[in-house]
Amino acid sequence: MSKPQDVFAFTKQFVDSKKPLNVLCNNSGCMINERQMINDEHEANFATNTLGT
């Protein structure tokens, strides 16, 4: 959830599968006390709590 490119890849794969989607529940969150960077682009709290939802 903290890597937007992974979310986009999953979404494309799911849409391409043409399977029905009956329910989707997203609940992702974190609270990291130390600053951690994801792929040198996004801070981990922001990436997970904002970009990942």
CNS distance restraints for C-alpha pairs under 8 A (distance, minus, plus):
assign (resid   1 and name CA) (resid   6 and name CA) 7.44 0.50 0.50
assign (resid   1 and name CA) (resid   7 and name CA) 6.42 0.50 0.50
assign (resid   1 and name CA) (resid  28 and name CA) 7.18 0.50 0.50
assign (resid   1 and name CA) (resid  47 and name CA) 7.65 0.50 0.50
assign (resid   1 and name CA) (resid  48 and name CA) 5.70 0.50 0.50
assign (resid   1 and name CA) (resid  51 and name CA) 7.70 0.50 0.50
assign (resid   1 and name CA) (resid  52 and name CA) 4.54 0.50 0.50
assign (resid   1 and name CA) (resid  53 and name CA) 7.52 0.50 0.50
assign (resid   2 and name CA) (resid  38 and name CA) 7.51 0.50 0.50
assign (resid   2 and name CA) (resid  44 and name CA) 6.79 0.50 0.50
assign (resid   2 and name CA) (resid  47 and name CA) 4.68 0.50 0.50
assign (resid   2 and name CA) (resid  48 and name CA) 4.23 0.50 0.50
assign (resid   2 and name CA) (resid  49 and name CA) 7.88 0.50 0.50
assign (resid   2 and name CA) (resid  51 and name CA) 6.80 0.50 0.50
assign (resid   2 and name CA) (resid  52 and name CA) 5.39 0.50 0.50
assign (resid   3 and name CA) (resid   7 and name CA) 6.68 0.50 0.50
assign (resid   3 and name CA) (resid  38 and name CA) 7.48 0.50 0.50
assign (resid   3 and name CA) (resid  47 and name CA) 6.91 0.50 0.50
assign (resid   3 and name CA) (resid  48 and name CA) 7.81 0.50 0.50
assign (resid   3 and name CA) (resid  52 and name CA) 7.28 0.50 0.50
assign (resid   4 and name CA) (resid   8 and name CA) 6.18 0.50 0.50
assign (resid   4 and name CA) (resid  51 and name CA) 6.77 0.50 0.50
assign (resid   4 and name CA) (resid  52 and name CA) 6.77 0.50 0.50
assign (resid   5 and name CA) (resid   9 and name CA) 6.09 0.50 0.50
assign (resid   6 and name CA) (resid  10 and name CA) 6.14 0.50 0.50
assign (resid   7 and name CA) (resid  11 and name CA) 6.13 0.50 0.50
assign (resid   7 and name CA) (resid  52 and name CA) 7.67 0.50 0.50
assign (resid   8 and name CA) (resid  12 and name CA) 6.17 0.50 0.50
assign (resid   9 and name CA) (resid  13 and name CA) 6.15 0.50 0.50
assign (resid  10 and name CA) (resid  14 and name CA) 6.09 0.50 0.50
assign (resid  11 and name CA) (resid  15 and name CA) 6.12 0.50 0.50
assign (resid  12 and name CA) (resid  16 and name CA) 5.99 0.50 0.50
assign (resid  13 and name CA) (resid  17 and name CA) 6.24 0.50 0.50
assign (resid  14 and name CA) (resid  18 and name CA) 6.97 0.50 0.50
assign (resid  14 and name CA) (resid  19 and name CA) 7.19 0.50 0.50
assign (resid  15 and name CA) (resid  19 and name CA) 7.37 0.50 0.50
assign (resid  26 and name CA) (resid  53 and name CA) 6.84 0.50 0.50
assign (resid  27 and name CA) (resid  53 and name CA) 7.38 0.50 0.50
assign (resid  28 and name CA) (resid  48 and name CA) 6.75 0.50 0.50
assign (resid  28 and name CA) (resid  49 and name CA) 6.54 0.50 0.50
assign (resid  28 and name CA) (resid  52 and name CA) 7.11 0.50 0.50
assign (resid  28 and name CA) (resid  53 and name CA) 6.82 0.50 0.50
assign (resid  29 and name CA) (resid  45 and name CA) 7.79 0.50 0.50
assign (resid  29 and name CA) (resid  48 and name CA) 5.93 0.50 0.50
assign (resid  29 and name CA) (resid  49 and name CA) 4.96 0.50 0.50
assign (resid  30 and name CA) (resid  45 and name CA) 6.05 0.50 0.50
assign (resid  30 and name CA) (resid  48 and name CA) 6.69 0.50 0.50
assign (resid  30 and name CA) (resid  49 and name CA) 6.57 0.50 0.50
assign (resid  31 and name CA) (resid  45 and name CA) 6.06 0.50 0.50
assign (resid  32 and name CA) (resid  36 and name CA) 7.75 0.50 0.50
assign (resid  32 and name CA) (resid  44 and name CA) 7.48 0.50 0.50
assign (resid  32 and name CA) (resid  45 and name CA) 6.32 0.50 0.50
assign (resid  35 and name CA) (resid  43 and name CA) 6.81 0.50 0.50
assign (resid  35 and name CA) (resid  44 and name CA) 7.33 0.50 0.50
assign (resid  36 and name CA) (resid  43 and name CA) 5.71 0.50 0.50
assign (resid  36 and name CA) (resid  44 and name CA) 5.44 0.50 0.50
assign (resid  36 and name CA) (resid  45 and name CA) 7.98 0.50 0.50
assign (resid  37 and name CA) (resid  41 and name CA) 6.74 0.50 0.50
assign (resid  37 and name CA) (resid  42 and name CA) 5.61 0.50 0.50
assign (resid  37 and name CA) (resid  43 and name CA) 4.46 0.50 0.50
assign (resid  37 and name CA) (resid  44 and name CA) 5.53 0.50 0.50
assign (resid  38 and name CA) (resid  42 and name CA) 5.27 0.50 0.50
assign (resid  38 and name CA) (resid  43 and name CA) 5.99 0.50 0.50
assign (resid  38 and name CA) (resid  44 and name CA) 5.78 0.50 0.50
assign (resid  38 and name CA) (resid  47 and name CA) 7.61 0.50 0.50
assign (resid  42 and name CA) (resid  46 and name CA) 6.91 0.50 0.50
assign (resid  42 and name CA) (resid  47 and name CA) 5.77 0.50 0.50
assign (resid  43 and name CA) (resid  47 and name CA) 5.95 0.50 0.50
assign (resid  44 and name CA) (resid  48 and name CA) 6.04 0.50 0.50
assign (resid  45 and name CA) (resid  49 and name CA) 5.81 0.50 0.50
assign (resid  45 and name CA) (resid  50 and name CA) 7.87 0.50 0.50
assign (resid  46 and name CA) (resid  50 and name CA) 5.28 0.50 0.50
assign (resid  46 and name CA) (resid  51 and name CA) 6.70 0.50 0.50
assign (resid  47 and name CA) (resid  51 and name CA) 4.91 0.50 0.50
assign (resid  47 and name CA) (resid  52 and name CA) 6.10 0.50 0.50
assign (resid  48 and name CA) (resid  52 and name CA) 4.79 0.50 0.50
assign (resid  48 and name CA) (resid  53 and name CA) 7.34 0.50 0.50
assign (resid  49 and name CA) (resid  53 and name CA) 6.43 0.50 0.50
